[in-house]
Amino acid sequence: NLQIIGLQFSAQTSSARTQESLEAKLKVKRKNLLGAPQGKTVVVFVDDLNMPAVEQFGAQPPIELLRQMLGMGGFYDRKQLFWKDVKDV
């Protein structure tokens, strides 16, 4: 039972846009928990992963957001600054 989320990166892709896309496609289970619908697992397919522009410090913010989501299990809410866990992805 897989649900596929497709993201297409370009040179103009921002981390905010990437986070908005992920949040829109994941189910809100609690205020601070996002995840797959009941009984499913989400697979995120990223097309052109290395396309986002490199910033002045050498990082690619959309890729760093994905790394944070996978490595730390979530990301911060951009408006209210609280941690959102991401499960079953």
MDAnalysis code that builds the backbone (N, CA, C; Angstrom):
import MDAnalysis as mda
import numpy as np

u = mda.Universe.empty(267, n_residues=89, atom_resindex=np.repeat(np.arange(89), 3), trajectory=True)
u.add_TopologyAttr("name", ["N", "CA", "C"] * 89)
u.add_TopologyAttr("resid", np.arange(1, 90))
u.add_TopologyAttr("resname", ["ASN", "LEU", "GLN", "ILE", "ILE", "GLY", "LEU", "GLN", "PHE", "SER", "ALA", "GLN", "THR", "SER", "SER", "ALA", "ARG", "THR", "GLN", "GLU", "SER", "LEU", "GLU", "ALA", "LYS", "LEU", "LYS", "VAL", "LYS", "ARG", "LYS", "ASN", "LEU", "LEU", "GLY", "ALA", "PRO", "GLN", "GLY", "LYS", "THR", "VAL", "VAL", "VAL", "PHE", "VAL", "ASP", "ASP", "LEU", "ASN", "MET", "PRO", "ALA", "VAL", "GLU", "GLN", "PHE", "GLY", "ALA", "GLN", "PRO", "PRO", "ILE", "GLU", "LEU", "LEU", "ARG", "GLN", "MET", "LEU", "GLY", "MET", "GLY", "GLY", "PHE", "TYR", "ASP", "ARG", "LYS", "GLN", "LEU", "PHE", "TRP", "LYS", "ASP", "VAL", "LYS", "ASP", "VAL"])
u.atoms.positions = np.array([
    [0.834, -1.189, 0.000],
    [0.000, 0.000, 0.000],
    [0.871, 1.242, 0.000],
    [1.225, 1.694, -1.167],
    [2.080, 2.870, -1.294],
    [1.301, 4.044, -1.867],
    [1.630, 5.220, -1.386],
    [1.134, 6.462, -1.958],
    [2.363, 7.222, -2.431],
    [2.380, 7.626, -3.687],
    [3.558, 8.279, -4.260],
    [3.342, 9.780, -4.328],
    [4.319, 10.519, -3.833],
    [4.341, 11.978, -3.941],
    [5.468, 12.319, -4.899],
    [5.152, 12.995, -5.981],
    [6.162, 13.399, -6.954],
    [6.510, 14.866, -6.804],
    [7.794, 15.163, -6.713],
    [8.277, 16.546, -6.653],
    [9.229, 16.765, -7.818],
    [9.064, 17.879, -8.502],
    [9.983, 18.238, -9.584],
    [10.783, 19.447, -9.163],
    [12.082, 19.291, -9.085],
    [12.957, 20.386, -8.711],
    [13.448, 21.104, -9.963],
    [13.634, 22.411, -9.821],
    [14.251, 23.225, -10.873],
    [15.239, 24.159, -10.185],
    [15.894, 24.995, -10.956],
    [16.854, 25.931, -10.374],
    [16.161, 26.938, -9.455],
    [14.866, 27.190, -9.670],
    [14.123, 28.162, -8.871],
    [13.399, 27.535, -7.674],
    [13.499, 26.239, -7.480],
    [12.805, 25.571, -6.384],
    [13.355, 26.057, -5.045],
    [12.463, 26.454, -4.153],
    [12.872, 26.904, -2.819],
    [12.503, 25.853, -1.786],
    [13.113, 25.944, -0.610],
    [12.776, 25.005, 0.457],
    [11.359, 25.259, 0.957],
    [10.904, 26.505, 0.927],
    [9.536, 26.816, 1.353],
    [8.528, 26.149, 0.422],
    [8.764, 26.222, -0.872],
    [7.859, 25.580, -1.835],
    [7.881, 24.059, -1.674],
    [9.051, 23.501, -1.430],
    [9.167, 22.065, -1.220],
    [8.386, 21.645, 0.020],
    [8.535, 22.394, 1.109],
    [7.820, 22.068, 2.339],
    [6.312, 22.215, 2.155],
    [5.874, 23.261, 1.465],
    [4.440, 23.444, 1.203],
    [3.880, 22.274, 0.402],
    [4.615, 21.806, -0.592],
    [4.164, 20.669, -1.405],
    [4.045, 19.404, -0.567],
    [5.038, 19.154, 0.275],
    [4.994, 17.966, 1.129],
    [3.843, 18.041, 2.128],
    [3.683, 19.191, 2.775],
    [2.621, 19.344, 3.765],
    [1.243, 19.213, 3.136],
    [1.097, 19.697, 1.906],
    [-0.200, 19.619, 1.238],
    [-0.577, 18.173, 0.901],
    [0.418, 17.334, 0.656],
    [0.135, 15.967, 0.225],
    [0.166, 14.947, 1.360],
    [0.669, 15.343, 2.526],
    [0.671, 14.452, 3.684],
    [-0.569, 14.727, 4.536],
    [-1.039, 13.702, 5.210],
    [-2.223, 13.832, 6.052],
    [-1.821, 14.383, 7.417],
    [-2.596, 15.353, 7.920],
    [-2.359, 15.891, 9.252],
    [-3.013, 14.952, 10.257],
    [-2.191, 14.303, 11.082],
    [-2.715, 13.371, 12.085],
    [-2.936, 14.077, 13.421],
    [-2.060, 14.982, 13.765],
    [-2.182, 15.869, 14.917],
    [-1.564, 17.187, 14.498],
    [-1.636, 18.174, 15.367],
    [-1.069, 19.485, 15.046],
    [0.409, 19.381, 14.683],
    [1.120, 18.500, 15.386],
    [2.561, 18.388, 15.159],
    [2.968, 17.052, 14.537],
    [2.049, 16.375, 13.845],
    [2.362, 15.088, 13.225],
    [1.733, 14.991, 11.845],
    [2.581, 14.785, 10.844],
    [2.141, 14.568, 9.472],
    [2.515, 13.155, 9.070],
    [1.748, 12.569, 8.163],
    [2.111, 11.237, 7.719],
    [1.210, 10.714, 6.628],
    [1.384, 9.447, 6.354],
    [0.600, 8.772, 5.329],
    [-0.794, 8.474, 5.866],
    [-1.770, 8.309, 4.967],
    [-3.087, 7.870, 5.416],
    [-2.993, 6.508, 6.107],
    [-3.998, 6.199, 6.895],
    [-4.029, 4.959, 7.675],
    [-3.725, 3.738, 6.801],
    [-2.753, 2.928, 7.201],
    [-2.425, 1.696, 6.508],
    [-1.598, 1.856, 5.248],
    [-1.085, 3.048, 4.984],
    [-0.278, 3.278, 3.787],
    [1.099, 3.805, 4.168],
    [1.999, 3.753, 3.218],
    [3.326, 4.336, 3.347],
    [3.528, 5.279, 2.171],
    [4.080, 6.448, 2.441],
    [4.315, 7.433, 1.385],
    [5.732, 7.264, 0.845],
    [5.855, 7.311, -0.472],
    [7.146, 7.316, -1.145],
    [7.270, 8.661, -1.855],
    [8.357, 9.383, -1.596],
    [8.586, 10.682, -2.234],
    [9.563, 10.478, -3.387],
    [9.101, 10.769, -4.610],
    [9.953, 10.682, -5.792],
    [10.339, 12.095, -6.185],
    [11.649, 12.371, -6.222],
    [12.141, 13.704, -6.569],
    [12.814, 13.638, -7.926],
    [12.260, 14.369, -8.884],
    [12.826, 14.444, -10.225],
    [13.818, 15.604, -10.268],
    [14.976, 15.386, -10.834],
    [16.042, 16.394, -10.951],
    [16.501, 16.884, -9.578],
    [16.923, 15.965, -8.744],
    [17.299, 16.260, -7.361],
    [18.363, 17.352, -7.255],
    [19.358, 17.358, -8.125],
    [20.450, 18.327, -8.017],
    [20.194, 19.655, -8.728],
    [18.969, 19.909, -9.151],
    [18.677, 21.132, -9.890],
    [18.606, 22.415, -9.059],
    [18.172, 22.404, -7.791],
    [18.059, 23.680, -7.070],
    [19.384, 24.439, -7.043],
    [19.255, 25.761, -7.153],
    [20.440, 26.613, -7.192],
    [21.218, 26.530, -5.879],
    [22.522, 26.598, -5.995],
    [23.399, 26.593, -4.823],
    [23.423, 28.001, -4.252],
    [23.205, 28.121, -2.936],
    [23.217, 29.440, -2.298],
    [24.650, 29.883, -2.032],
    [24.804, 31.064, -1.439],
    [26.136, 31.634, -1.230],
    [27.022, 30.810, -0.303],
    [26.425, 29.976, 0.558],
    [27.207, 29.160, 1.485],
    [27.456, 27.750, 0.961],
    [27.014, 27.471, -0.267],
    [27.281, 26.182, -0.888],
    [26.221, 25.124, -0.674],
    [25.123, 25.477, -0.010],
    [24.053, 24.503, 0.251],
    [22.941, 24.650, -0.788],
    [22.118, 23.629, -0.883],
    [20.923, 23.654, -1.717],
    [19.737, 23.458, -0.773],
    [19.077, 24.546, -0.340],
    [18.062, 24.470, 0.711],
    [16.956, 23.423, 0.520],
    [16.408, 23.202, -0.680],
    [15.393, 22.151, -0.799],
    [15.936, 20.758, -0.468],
    [17.180, 20.503, -0.847],
    [17.799, 19.212, -0.549],
    [18.079, 19.104, 0.950],
    [18.475, 20.210, 1.574],
    [18.708, 20.216, 3.013],
    [17.410, 19.950, 3.780],
    [16.288, 20.459, 3.279],
    [14.992, 20.190, 3.914],
    [14.658, 18.702, 3.845],
    [14.869, 18.082, 2.687],
    [14.625, 16.647, 2.551],
    [15.561, 15.842, 3.453],
    [16.815, 16.264, 3.536],
    [17.779, 15.590, 4.409],
    [17.331, 15.681, 5.863],
    [16.865, 16.857, 6.268],
    [16.389, 17.038, 7.636],
    [15.157, 16.171, 7.900],
    [14.253, 16.120, 6.944],
    [13.041, 15.318, 7.116],
    [13.388, 13.838, 7.274],
    [14.309, 13.346, 6.460],
    [14.687, 11.940, 6.533],
    [15.573, 11.641, 7.742],
    [16.516, 12.513, 8.037],
    [17.470, 12.266, 9.105],
    [16.923, 12.522, 10.499],
    [16.119, 13.565, 10.643],
    [15.628, 13.947, 11.959],
    [14.143, 13.632, 12.150],
    [13.488, 13.198, 11.076],
    [12.098, 12.779, 11.204],
    [11.074, 13.894, 11.148],
    [11.432, 15.037, 10.566],
    [10.460, 16.118, 10.453],
    [11.111, 17.437, 10.099],
    [10.348, 18.519, 10.289],
    [10.843, 19.864, 10.028],
    [10.021, 20.863, 10.838],
    [10.474, 22.106, 10.872],
    [9.796, 23.145, 11.642],
    [8.669, 23.783, 10.832],
    [7.594, 24.137, 11.526],
    [6.529, 24.935, 10.928],
    [7.108, 26.326, 10.674],
    [6.911, 26.858, 9.492],
    [7.540, 28.128, 9.126],
    [6.857, 29.341, 9.735],
    [5.597, 29.221, 10.128],
    [4.880, 30.372, 10.674],
    [4.925, 30.402, 12.198],
    [4.631, 29.265, 12.839],
    [4.544, 29.247, 14.297],
    [5.776, 28.656, 14.974],
    [6.744, 28.218, 14.189],
    [8.051, 27.756, 14.672],
    [7.978, 26.626, 15.704],
    [7.179, 25.607, 15.427],
    [7.186, 24.401, 16.240],
    [7.543, 23.220, 15.343],
    [8.046, 22.157, 15.970],
    [8.514, 20.983, 15.235],
    [7.342, 20.136, 14.768],
    [7.389, 19.682, 13.509],
    [6.399, 18.773, 12.954],
    [7.079, 17.451, 12.642],
    [6.627, 16.386, 13.287],
    [7.140, 15.061, 12.985],
    [6.501, 14.555, 11.700],
    [7.268, 13.793, 10.930],
    [6.762, 13.169, 9.697],
    [6.967, 11.665, 9.834],
    [5.878, 10.904, 9.747],
    [5.935, 9.459, 9.935],
    [5.463, 8.730, 8.669],
    [5.908, 7.487, 8.503],
    [5.506, 6.617, 7.402],
    [5.857, 7.166, 6.023],
    [7.030, 7.809, 5.934],
    [7.507, 8.335, 4.647],
    [8.835, 7.701, 4.354],
])
